[in-house]
Amino acid sequence: MNNIMEKLGHIGIVPVVVINNKNKAENLADSLIKGGLTCAEVTFRTEAAEESIRIMAKNFPNMIVGAGTVLSIEQVDRAIGAGAKFIVSPCFNPKVVSYCLKNDYAVCPGIITPSELDYAREMGLDVVKFFPSEQAGGLKMIKAMSAPFPMMKFMPTGGINGVNVKDYLACDKIVACGGSWMVKSDFIDKDNFVEIEKLTKEASEIVKEIRG
């Protein structure tokens, strides 16, 4: 397993962030760290994403900042250039995966079928994103697909919350879970970093409770 993925596994929950204003990035990172989750997946869905990654990576060097919703090689280059330490995609794009592997970038592409899972395995990956998790069968689907692919592990994202995350984390096929319930865009937009820190702390406590 890639070193970055191992570190994310120790953290257990990866906050999935949609940030609309780069000026919120520093306070957001500070709240996540204080809450006990020293990582973030900043999605490339907004114009503020690239600069937000740059700010977080520069000002919080011990934080593992990654880029999500990466759909092209051009976005990979922008994300890595800004300081991202891992790349996450909602789908399996062979060009993006190959490019990341060639350049030794940690990459976690999205899969939803056994065929995509096998393709990821064949390309040398052992961790994939399962997305959208709850909508696609959740933990039951992951366990079912794991049977013929015991070497593969998952980072499920989509529909995961502070309740069902416990079941996911208890499964040995799960490296970490991606979730946005502690970093809702509304919290960020309204500078409600106190609530973000509170929910993040609760999430980090869940990881400790389940995984020790």
N, C-alpha and C positions, 0 to 999 in steps of 0.2 A: 504494500500500500504506500502511496506517495506520502512523504513526510508531512505535507500540509494537511492531507486528509486524516492522518493519524492525530494531528493536533486538534483538528475540528472534532474528531471522535472523542477526545478527552473533554472538550468543552460541552459537547452533547447536543446543544441547540444553536442553530445559526439564525440570527435575526435577519429576515429578508426585508430590505429597506427600499421604499420608493420615496425619494427625496426631491422636492420641487425647488428648493432654494439652497444653494451651496453654503449660505451663511448659517444654516442650521447644522451643518455637518460636525463642527467641533463640539457643540453642546450635546449632540446626539451620541457621538463616540464616547464622550465623557460619561454620559448617563449609562451606556451599555457596560462600560468598564466598571463603574461603581456598582452596578447591579450584578456583576459577576460573569457576564458573557463577553469575553474579550475577542469577539469576532463580529463580522457583519458581511452580508451579501448585498451590495448596492446594485440595484437593478438598472440596466441601461434603457429604462423606459422614459427617462426625462432628460432634458438638456443639462440639468444640474448634476447628473450622475458622475461624469468623468472628473469634474473639478472637485466634487464631494469626496470621491475616492482619493484624489491627490491630497486634499486637506487632512483627511483622516489618517492616511498612511504616513504623511510627513510629521504630523503633530503627535501621533500615537504609534511610534515604531514597534511597540510590543503587541499591538493589536493585529489580528489577521483579517485584513480587509480584502474582500473579493468582489468580482463583478458578476452580476446575474443577468439573465435575459440577453446573453451574448449570441448574436445570430450570424456574425460574419468575421472573417479574418481581420478586416479593418477595425472592427470593434475590439477584437482581442488585442491588437497592437495598441490601441488607445487606452484600454484598461490597464495593460501591463505597464505602459509608459507612464500612467498616472500613479502606479505603485500597487496595483492589485496583485495579490499573491495566489489567487486561484480564479478559475473561469467556470461559470455555470451556465448551461444552456437549457431551455425548456424542451428541446428536442434533440434528436441524434443527427447531427450534421457531420458527415465523414470528413469534409474538408476542414472544418474547424477543429475537430478532434485530432486529425493527422497533423495539422499545423502546430497545435499545442504540444503534442507528444514529441514532434521533431525538435521543438525549441525548449523542451523540458519544463513546460508550464503545467501546473496542476490543473486538471480539467475534469469536470463532472457533468457529462451530457445527460439530457433527459431521455428516458425510455419509458415505454408503456406496454410493450409486447415481448414475448420470449425471443422473437427473431431479432429485435433491436438489442436485447440483452446479450444474445450470442454474438452479434456483430461487435458489440463493445468488448466482449471477452476476447474475440479473435484479434482485435486491434491492440490488446495488451492491457486493457483497463480491468480493475477489480472493484471499483466503486462507481456507481451510477446514480443519477437522480431519478426518482420515480415520481412522475408528475403527469397530471394532477392526482395526487395520491388518493384522497378520500373518494373523489369522483370516479376513480378507475378501479375501485375495489379495496383500497387501503391495505391494511396489514395482512388480511386474508389473501389478497392477490400476491403480495410480496412473498409470503410464505409458500404459496403454491408454485410460484416461478422459481423459488430458491431450490426446490427439491432436485431438479436436474442440473442446477448450476450452483453447487455448494461453495464454489470459490468466489462467488460474487456477493458484494454487499451494497447497501442502498442508503441514499440520503433522500427520504421522502419529503415532498413539499406539496402543499395544496390541501386546504381544509383541515390542517393540523392546528390544534388549539391547546390551551392549558389543561384540558381534561384528557383528551385522547392521546396526547403526547406521551403519557405514562406507559400506555400499552406498547407504543412504538419503541420507546427507549428500553423496555424490558426484553425486546427481541434481539437475539445475538446477530441477526442479519442487518441490523441498523447501525450505521456508523454515527450518524447524527441526523437530527430533524431540522428542516427549514420551516420557519414560522414567522408570521408578521403580527400576531396578536399583541405583542408587547411594543411594537413600533408602528402602529397604525399611522397612516399619512396625516390623519386629522390631529393626532397628538403632536407630530412634528411641526405641522403648519401653524399650530396654535401655541407653540413653545411649551407644551405640557411635558417637560422633561422630568418633572417629579413623578408623574404617572408612569413614564417609560422606565425610569429607574426602579420604581416599585414593582412593576410587572416583570421586569428583567430579573430582579432579585428572586421573585417567586419562581420564575422559570429555572434559574440556576439551582434553587433549592430542590426542585423536582429532580433534576439530574443527579444531585447528591443522594437524594432519597432512593432513587431507582438503581443507580450504578455505584454508589458509594464514593 
